[in-house]
Amino acid sequence: MATSNLLQKLDGETEFGGSTSNRRTIETFLAGAALAAGDWVQFDTSQAGADRVLYVIEAPLVATHGNSKAFGCSLDAATAVGDSVRIVTAGYHPQAGVAGAVVAGDLLVGPIGTAGEAAIFVPGTTEGRIIGEALAVDSPTGFGPVCVFRAY
């Protein structure tokens, strides 16, 4: 399950992009239920023993402050329990589920209004644990590039 955080580009070339040396950490987990690509996830604590931290589920919404258990965002869809799914636990995700109307620089908290979708941090209102930062306007609406903040 663990991955390396070494530099991904050591060839001396100057071309860097979203897939080279972006300090992204991707971990492989097993789906505890169906997941869509872009869903924010949390551990599936309905499992037994160590499987509680091997299986992930879509992070359910938690009104007002957001779901503080959300720790990463799915790169893959999963249709069945036990499917392998890659989760960005830190760094760049190209199309993460976000609340509508995010703009670059918005800080994000765990799901508030829609399961699996990060919400905008608003001081004094949605002061849950910050899980990432929007890097651009969400496009298509509900999905956008984010930087996932390491919590795992």
Backbone bond lengths (Angstrom), bond angles and torsions (degrees), N, CA, C in turn:
res aa  C-N    CA-C-N  psi(-1)  N-CA   C-N-CA  omega(-1)  CA-C   N-CA-C  phi
1 M - - - 1.440 - - 1.521 111.03 -
2 A 1.310 119.86 -35.10 1.461 120.68 -176.14 1.530 111.07 -73.06
3 T 1.316 115.63 149.01 1.454 121.13 176.63 1.517 108.98 -121.22
4 S 1.300 115.87 172.93 1.450 122.02 -179.13 1.522 110.61 -95.61
5 N 1.306 116.69 149.82 1.454 121.49 176.16 1.521 111.35 -108.84
6 L 1.324 117.31 24.87 1.454 120.87 178.99 1.517 110.47 -71.80
7 L 1.333 116.00 161.80 1.465 119.79 173.62 1.517 109.22 -59.08
8 Q 1.330 116.62 139.73 1.449 120.26 -179.78 1.524 112.47 -92.45
9 K 1.324 118.82 -10.56 1.459 121.14 -174.51 1.519 109.00 -131.01
10 L 1.306 116.05 111.20 1.452 120.53 -177.29 1.528 112.26 -126.91
11 D 1.320 118.05 15.57 1.465 120.52 -173.89 1.523 114.64 -89.47
12 G 1.329 118.60 2.97 1.454 121.26 176.50 1.509 114.90 81.56
13 E 1.318 117.65 -5.81 1.464 120.60 177.75 1.523 109.76 -69.41
14 T 1.321 116.68 160.27 1.466 119.59 -179.01 1.518 113.01 -100.97
15 E 1.323 118.22 -4.28 1.463 120.11 -179.76 1.519 110.69 -79.98
16 F 1.312 115.26 118.54 1.454 121.24 175.75 1.514 107.76 -125.36
17 G 1.303 116.42 146.84 1.461 120.50 179.05 1.508 110.29 -149.96
18 G 1.326 115.76 -166.32 1.452 122.02 -177.09 1.509 114.61 -64.26
19 S 1.325 117.92 -15.56 1.460 119.41 -178.66 1.521 112.47 -112.66
20 T 1.334 118.79 3.36 1.464 120.47 178.87 1.514 110.54 -122.56
21 S 1.304 114.86 130.92 1.460 122.58 174.24 1.522 113.54 48.61
22 N 1.317 116.57 43.27 1.463 119.23 -177.98 1.515 113.06 -98.66
23 R 1.313 116.90 9.36 1.466 122.70 176.82 1.527 112.90 57.78
24 R 1.316 115.31 29.00 1.465 120.30 179.21 1.521 109.12 -86.48
25 T 1.321 116.13 139.25 1.457 121.87 175.21 1.521 107.95 -112.45
26 I 1.322 115.59 125.64 1.468 122.06 178.60 1.520 107.88 -120.14
27 E 1.322 116.04 128.18 1.458 122.17 176.93 1.527 108.87 -116.65
28 T 1.317 116.79 147.48 1.458 121.37 177.51 1.528 109.07 -100.50
29 F 1.320 115.24 127.63 1.462 122.79 178.20 1.527 107.99 -124.68
30 L 1.323 116.65 178.53 1.462 122.59 173.16 1.523 108.09 -109.37
31 A 1.309 116.25 140.97 1.465 121.09 -179.73 1.523 109.99 -76.22
32 G 1.330 115.21 132.63 1.461 120.94 175.15 1.517 111.34 -90.32
33 A 1.325 116.35 -8.24 1.469 124.64 178.92 1.527 106.57 -167.23
34 A 1.314 116.80 175.49 1.462 120.16 177.90 1.530 110.20 -60.83
35 L 1.330 116.13 140.52 1.466 123.07 178.05 1.520 108.74 -132.61
36 A 1.315 115.67 148.02 1.468 120.93 171.98 1.524 108.06 -101.71
37 A 1.319 117.01 150.29 1.459 120.06 173.01 1.526 107.77 -59.87
38 G 1.326 116.82 133.83 1.460 121.17 -178.93 1.516 114.06 96.95
39 D 1.343 117.85 -8.49 1.466 120.62 177.48 1.522 111.26 -69.61
40 W 1.324 116.50 136.61 1.459 121.46 169.00 1.517 106.65 -78.37
41 V 1.340 117.23 141.43 1.463 121.48 -172.62 1.515 112.11 -124.81
42 Q 1.335 113.54 163.11 1.462 122.58 171.79 1.521 107.26 -138.97
43 F 1.333 116.62 166.53 1.462 120.28 178.48 1.516 110.41 -65.76
44 D 1.334 116.12 147.51 1.462 122.86 179.00 1.519 108.79 -91.43
45 T 1.320 116.49 91.52 1.462 120.99 -176.27 1.526 113.37 -77.37
46 S 1.345 117.59 1.55 1.462 119.64 174.36 1.531 110.75 -79.99
47 Q 1.327 116.93 -11.41 1.465 121.52 177.57 1.526 109.12 -75.17
48 A 1.330 116.42 173.56 1.467 121.11 -179.46 1.530 110.50 -108.05
49 G 1.319 115.61 150.81 1.459 121.32 174.51 1.518 113.52 54.83
50 A 1.324 115.29 -139.92 1.469 120.97 -177.49 1.524 112.58 -68.48
51 D 1.334 117.69 -15.56 1.474 119.97 177.17 1.529 111.53 -62.69
52 R 1.325 117.94 -17.93 1.470 121.26 177.75 1.521 112.23 -60.51
53 V 1.342 117.24 -25.87 1.461 120.70 179.13 1.523 112.32 -112.65
54 L 1.327 116.46 11.14 1.462 122.19 174.15 1.526 110.48 -103.54
55 Y 1.321 116.50 -33.37 1.462 122.25 -179.92 1.525 110.00 -96.86
56 V 1.336 115.52 143.27 1.467 121.16 176.59 1.521 109.63 -126.56
57 I 1.328 114.75 154.53 1.463 122.23 176.01 1.522 108.67 -131.76
58 E 1.318 115.78 162.99 1.459 120.63 173.47 1.529 108.16 -57.98
59 A 1.337 116.19 131.54 1.466 120.07 179.44 1.526 109.57 -68.66
60 P 1.341 117.94 117.52 1.468 119.69 179.30 1.525 110.72 -70.45
61 L 1.317 115.54 159.08 1.461 119.50 179.13 1.524 109.76 -72.33
62 V 1.317 115.24 147.47 1.463 123.31 172.63 1.520 105.41 -130.06
63 A 1.331 115.76 111.39 1.465 121.05 -174.86 1.526 112.47 -55.91
64 T 1.281 116.06 148.37 1.466 128.46 173.62 1.530 114.46 75.82
65 H 1.322 117.96 -63.22 1.463 119.30 -173.44 1.521 114.30 -100.69
66 G 1.296 118.57 -11.28 1.461 120.83 -179.07 1.514 112.25 88.99
67 N 1.310 115.44 160.05 1.460 121.66 -177.67 1.528 109.64 -81.13
68 S 1.319 115.95 107.54 1.465 120.09 -177.61 1.522 112.79 -76.75
69 K 1.332 117.83 -5.36 1.464 121.15 178.09 1.525 112.46 -84.58
70 A 1.330 118.44 -13.36 1.467 121.28 179.20 1.526 108.85 -63.96
71 F 1.341 116.33 129.83 1.463 118.79 -176.48 1.515 114.23 -130.80
72 G 1.303 119.05 -6.50 1.461 120.90 -178.10 1.505 110.88 -166.90
73 C 1.324 115.15 175.50 1.457 120.87 -174.69 1.531 109.85 -132.17
74 S 1.318 116.07 133.82 1.457 122.33 -174.32 1.530 112.92 -73.77
75 L 1.325 115.49 133.77 1.466 121.23 171.89 1.526 110.92 -88.42
76 D 1.323 116.12 -22.40 1.461 122.01 -173.91 1.518 111.59 -119.90
77 A 1.317 115.16 157.29 1.460 121.14 169.35 1.525 107.88 -89.83
78 A 1.316 116.61 150.66 1.458 122.40 174.52 1.524 107.13 -130.56
79 T 1.316 116.12 131.78 1.462 119.38 -177.91 1.521 113.06 -101.39
80 A 1.335 116.97 -18.97 1.462 119.47 -176.27 1.519 111.01 -137.66
81 V 1.316 116.18 154.62 1.462 121.64 174.62 1.529 107.95 -58.97
82 G 1.316 116.07 133.59 1.461 121.20 179.17 1.511 114.60 95.12
83 D 1.343 118.08 -9.17 1.473 119.98 176.10 1.524 109.24 -63.54
84 S 1.329 117.11 140.44 1.463 121.11 173.40 1.517 108.72 -71.90
85 V 1.320 115.84 140.40 1.458 120.58 -179.73 1.524 108.28 -142.68
86 R 1.331 115.82 133.99 1.465 121.40 178.32 1.528 108.95 -88.80
87 I 1.327 115.51 129.62 1.462 122.41 -177.65 1.530 108.96 -119.81
88 V 1.338 116.02 127.04 1.466 120.07 172.71 1.520 106.53 -77.95
89 T 1.340 116.50 115.82 1.461 120.44 179.87 1.524 111.72 -100.96
90 A 1.320 116.74 -9.94 1.470 121.41 175.78 1.525 108.31 -164.08
91 G 1.319 116.08 139.75 1.455 120.54 174.90 1.517 113.57 97.17
92 Y 1.318 114.64 -156.26 1.465 123.24 -168.71 1.526 114.14 -74.67
93 H 1.323 116.06 129.46 1.470 123.03 168.69 1.523 106.51 -124.51
94 P 1.336 118.96 124.34 1.466 121.12 -173.49 1.526 115.78 -72.52
95 Q 1.323 118.74 -27.90 1.467 121.57 -175.24 1.525 110.71 -146.60
96 A 1.316 115.77 68.97 1.469 121.32 179.58 1.521 110.36 -85.13
97 G 1.315 115.99 149.54 1.462 121.03 176.45 1.523 110.39 -69.63
98 V 1.331 116.09 122.25 1.469 121.55 -179.22 1.523 109.66 -136.47
99 A 1.326 115.24 154.06 1.463 120.32 175.27 1.522 108.87 -63.97
100 G 1.312 116.68 145.88 1.459 120.40 179.77 1.518 112.21 -56.55
101 A 1.309 116.10 154.26 1.470 123.97 175.60 1.519 114.39 74.75
102 V 1.335 118.93 21.87 1.465 118.51 173.38 1.517 109.29 -76.51
103 V 1.310 115.47 151.03 1.463 122.07 175.58 1.524 107.79 -129.88
104 A 1.306 116.65 163.94 1.459 121.46 178.89 1.517 110.14 -54.02
105 G 1.313 115.67 132.31 1.460 120.98 178.73 1.511 114.69 97.07
106 D 1.344 118.30 -14.33 1.464 119.82 177.17 1.525 109.50 -63.96
107 L 1.328 116.79 130.88 1.453 120.99 172.41 1.518 107.82 -81.28
108 L 1.326 115.99 148.13 1.463 121.42 -174.50 1.515 111.13 -120.65
109 V 1.337 115.20 143.14 1.465 122.56 173.33 1.525 107.66 -115.64
110 G 1.326 116.41 170.47 1.457 121.02 179.37 1.521 112.20 -59.95
111 P 1.334 116.79 167.61 1.464 121.45 -176.05 1.529 114.20 -51.13
112 I 1.343 115.12 133.39 1.466 122.17 176.65 1.526 110.17 -117.43
113 G 1.337 118.03 -54.91 1.456 121.69 -175.26 1.508 114.40 -97.18
114 T 1.334 117.25 -27.09 1.460 121.93 -177.92 1.518 109.45 -137.74
115 A 1.327 117.21 128.98 1.460 121.25 178.58 1.527 110.19 -57.15
116 G 1.328 116.54 140.39 1.457 121.69 176.62 1.514 114.79 78.42
117 E 1.327 118.40 0.92 1.467 122.19 -174.70 1.532 110.23 -121.64
118 A 1.339 116.77 120.20 1.462 120.66 179.16 1.522 109.95 -66.85
119 A 1.328 114.98 147.57 1.463 121.12 -179.30 1.533 109.59 -112.71
120 I 1.313 115.91 161.09 1.464 121.63 -179.34 1.526 109.97 -76.46
121 F 1.333 116.01 132.54 1.465 122.30 175.09 1.523 108.43 -73.03
122 V 1.334 116.42 126.39 1.461 122.11 177.63 1.524 107.33 -126.62
123 P 1.350 118.61 112.60 1.463 119.99 -178.75 1.537 111.58 -53.78
124 G 1.330 114.79 133.69 1.456 120.40 179.35 1.520 113.91 84.15
125 T 1.319 117.96 -8.50 1.465 121.19 -178.14 1.523 111.87 -124.93
126 T 1.325 116.82 -64.74 1.469 121.83 -177.69 1.515 109.17 -111.03
127 E 1.303 115.75 71.49 1.453 120.14 -173.88 1.519 113.22 -97.48
128 G 1.319 116.94 45.36 1.453 120.73 174.91 1.525 110.32 -76.98
129 R 1.331 115.57 -177.99 1.468 120.56 178.85 1.521 109.43 -65.07
130 I 1.312 116.78 129.90 1.464 121.41 -179.81 1.527 108.60 -75.57
131 I 1.348 116.74 125.55 1.460 121.40 -175.76 1.527 113.26 -110.17
132 G 1.327 117.56 -8.82 1.458 119.00 179.57 1.508 112.56 179.75
133 E 1.327 114.69 -175.88 1.459 122.07 179.12 1.520 109.35 -136.14
134 A 1.326 116.10 132.21 1.467 120.52 175.85 1.522 108.73 -69.63
135 L 1.329 116.63 137.66 1.455 121.22 -178.80 1.527 112.91 -103.65
136 A 1.328 116.75 -9.25 1.469 121.89 -179.94 1.524 108.58 -165.17
137 V 1.312 115.86 172.72 1.465 121.52 173.73 1.525 107.86 -62.76
138 D 1.333 117.73 139.93 1.459 120.31 178.94 1.523 110.23 -67.54
139 S 1.314 115.84 125.61 1.457 121.06 179.76 1.519 108.52 -156.36
140 P 1.312 120.90 117.68 1.458 125.18 0.54 1.519 110.43 -65.94
141 T 1.320 115.92 160.54 1.459 120.88 -178.18 1.522 110.43 -49.99
142 G 1.323 115.62 131.78 1.458 120.77 179.61 1.517 113.71 96.63
143 F 1.329 118.32 -8.40 1.464 122.13 178.89 1.512 109.49 -140.07
144 G 1.316 116.68 139.20 1.455 119.39 178.91 1.513 111.33 -164.88
145 P 1.328 116.50 166.22 1.464 120.18 178.35 1.525 110.50 -73.33
146 V 1.322 115.62 135.47 1.458 121.09 179.32 1.523 110.38 -136.74
147 C 1.306 115.27 161.62 1.456 122.10 166.96 1.523 106.17 -105.41
148 V 1.327 116.52 116.11 1.458 121.61 178.43 1.523 107.60 -79.55
149 F 1.319 117.25 128.49 1.468 121.64 177.55 1.525 109.30 -85.33
150 R 1.304 116.04 132.82 1.472 121.65 -177.17 1.532 110.58 -63.27
151 A 1.328 115.19 126.06 1.456 120.69 176.23 1.522 109.73 -133.42
152 Y 1.302 115.87 -4.93 1.462 122.33 -170.99 1.505 109.41 -112.76
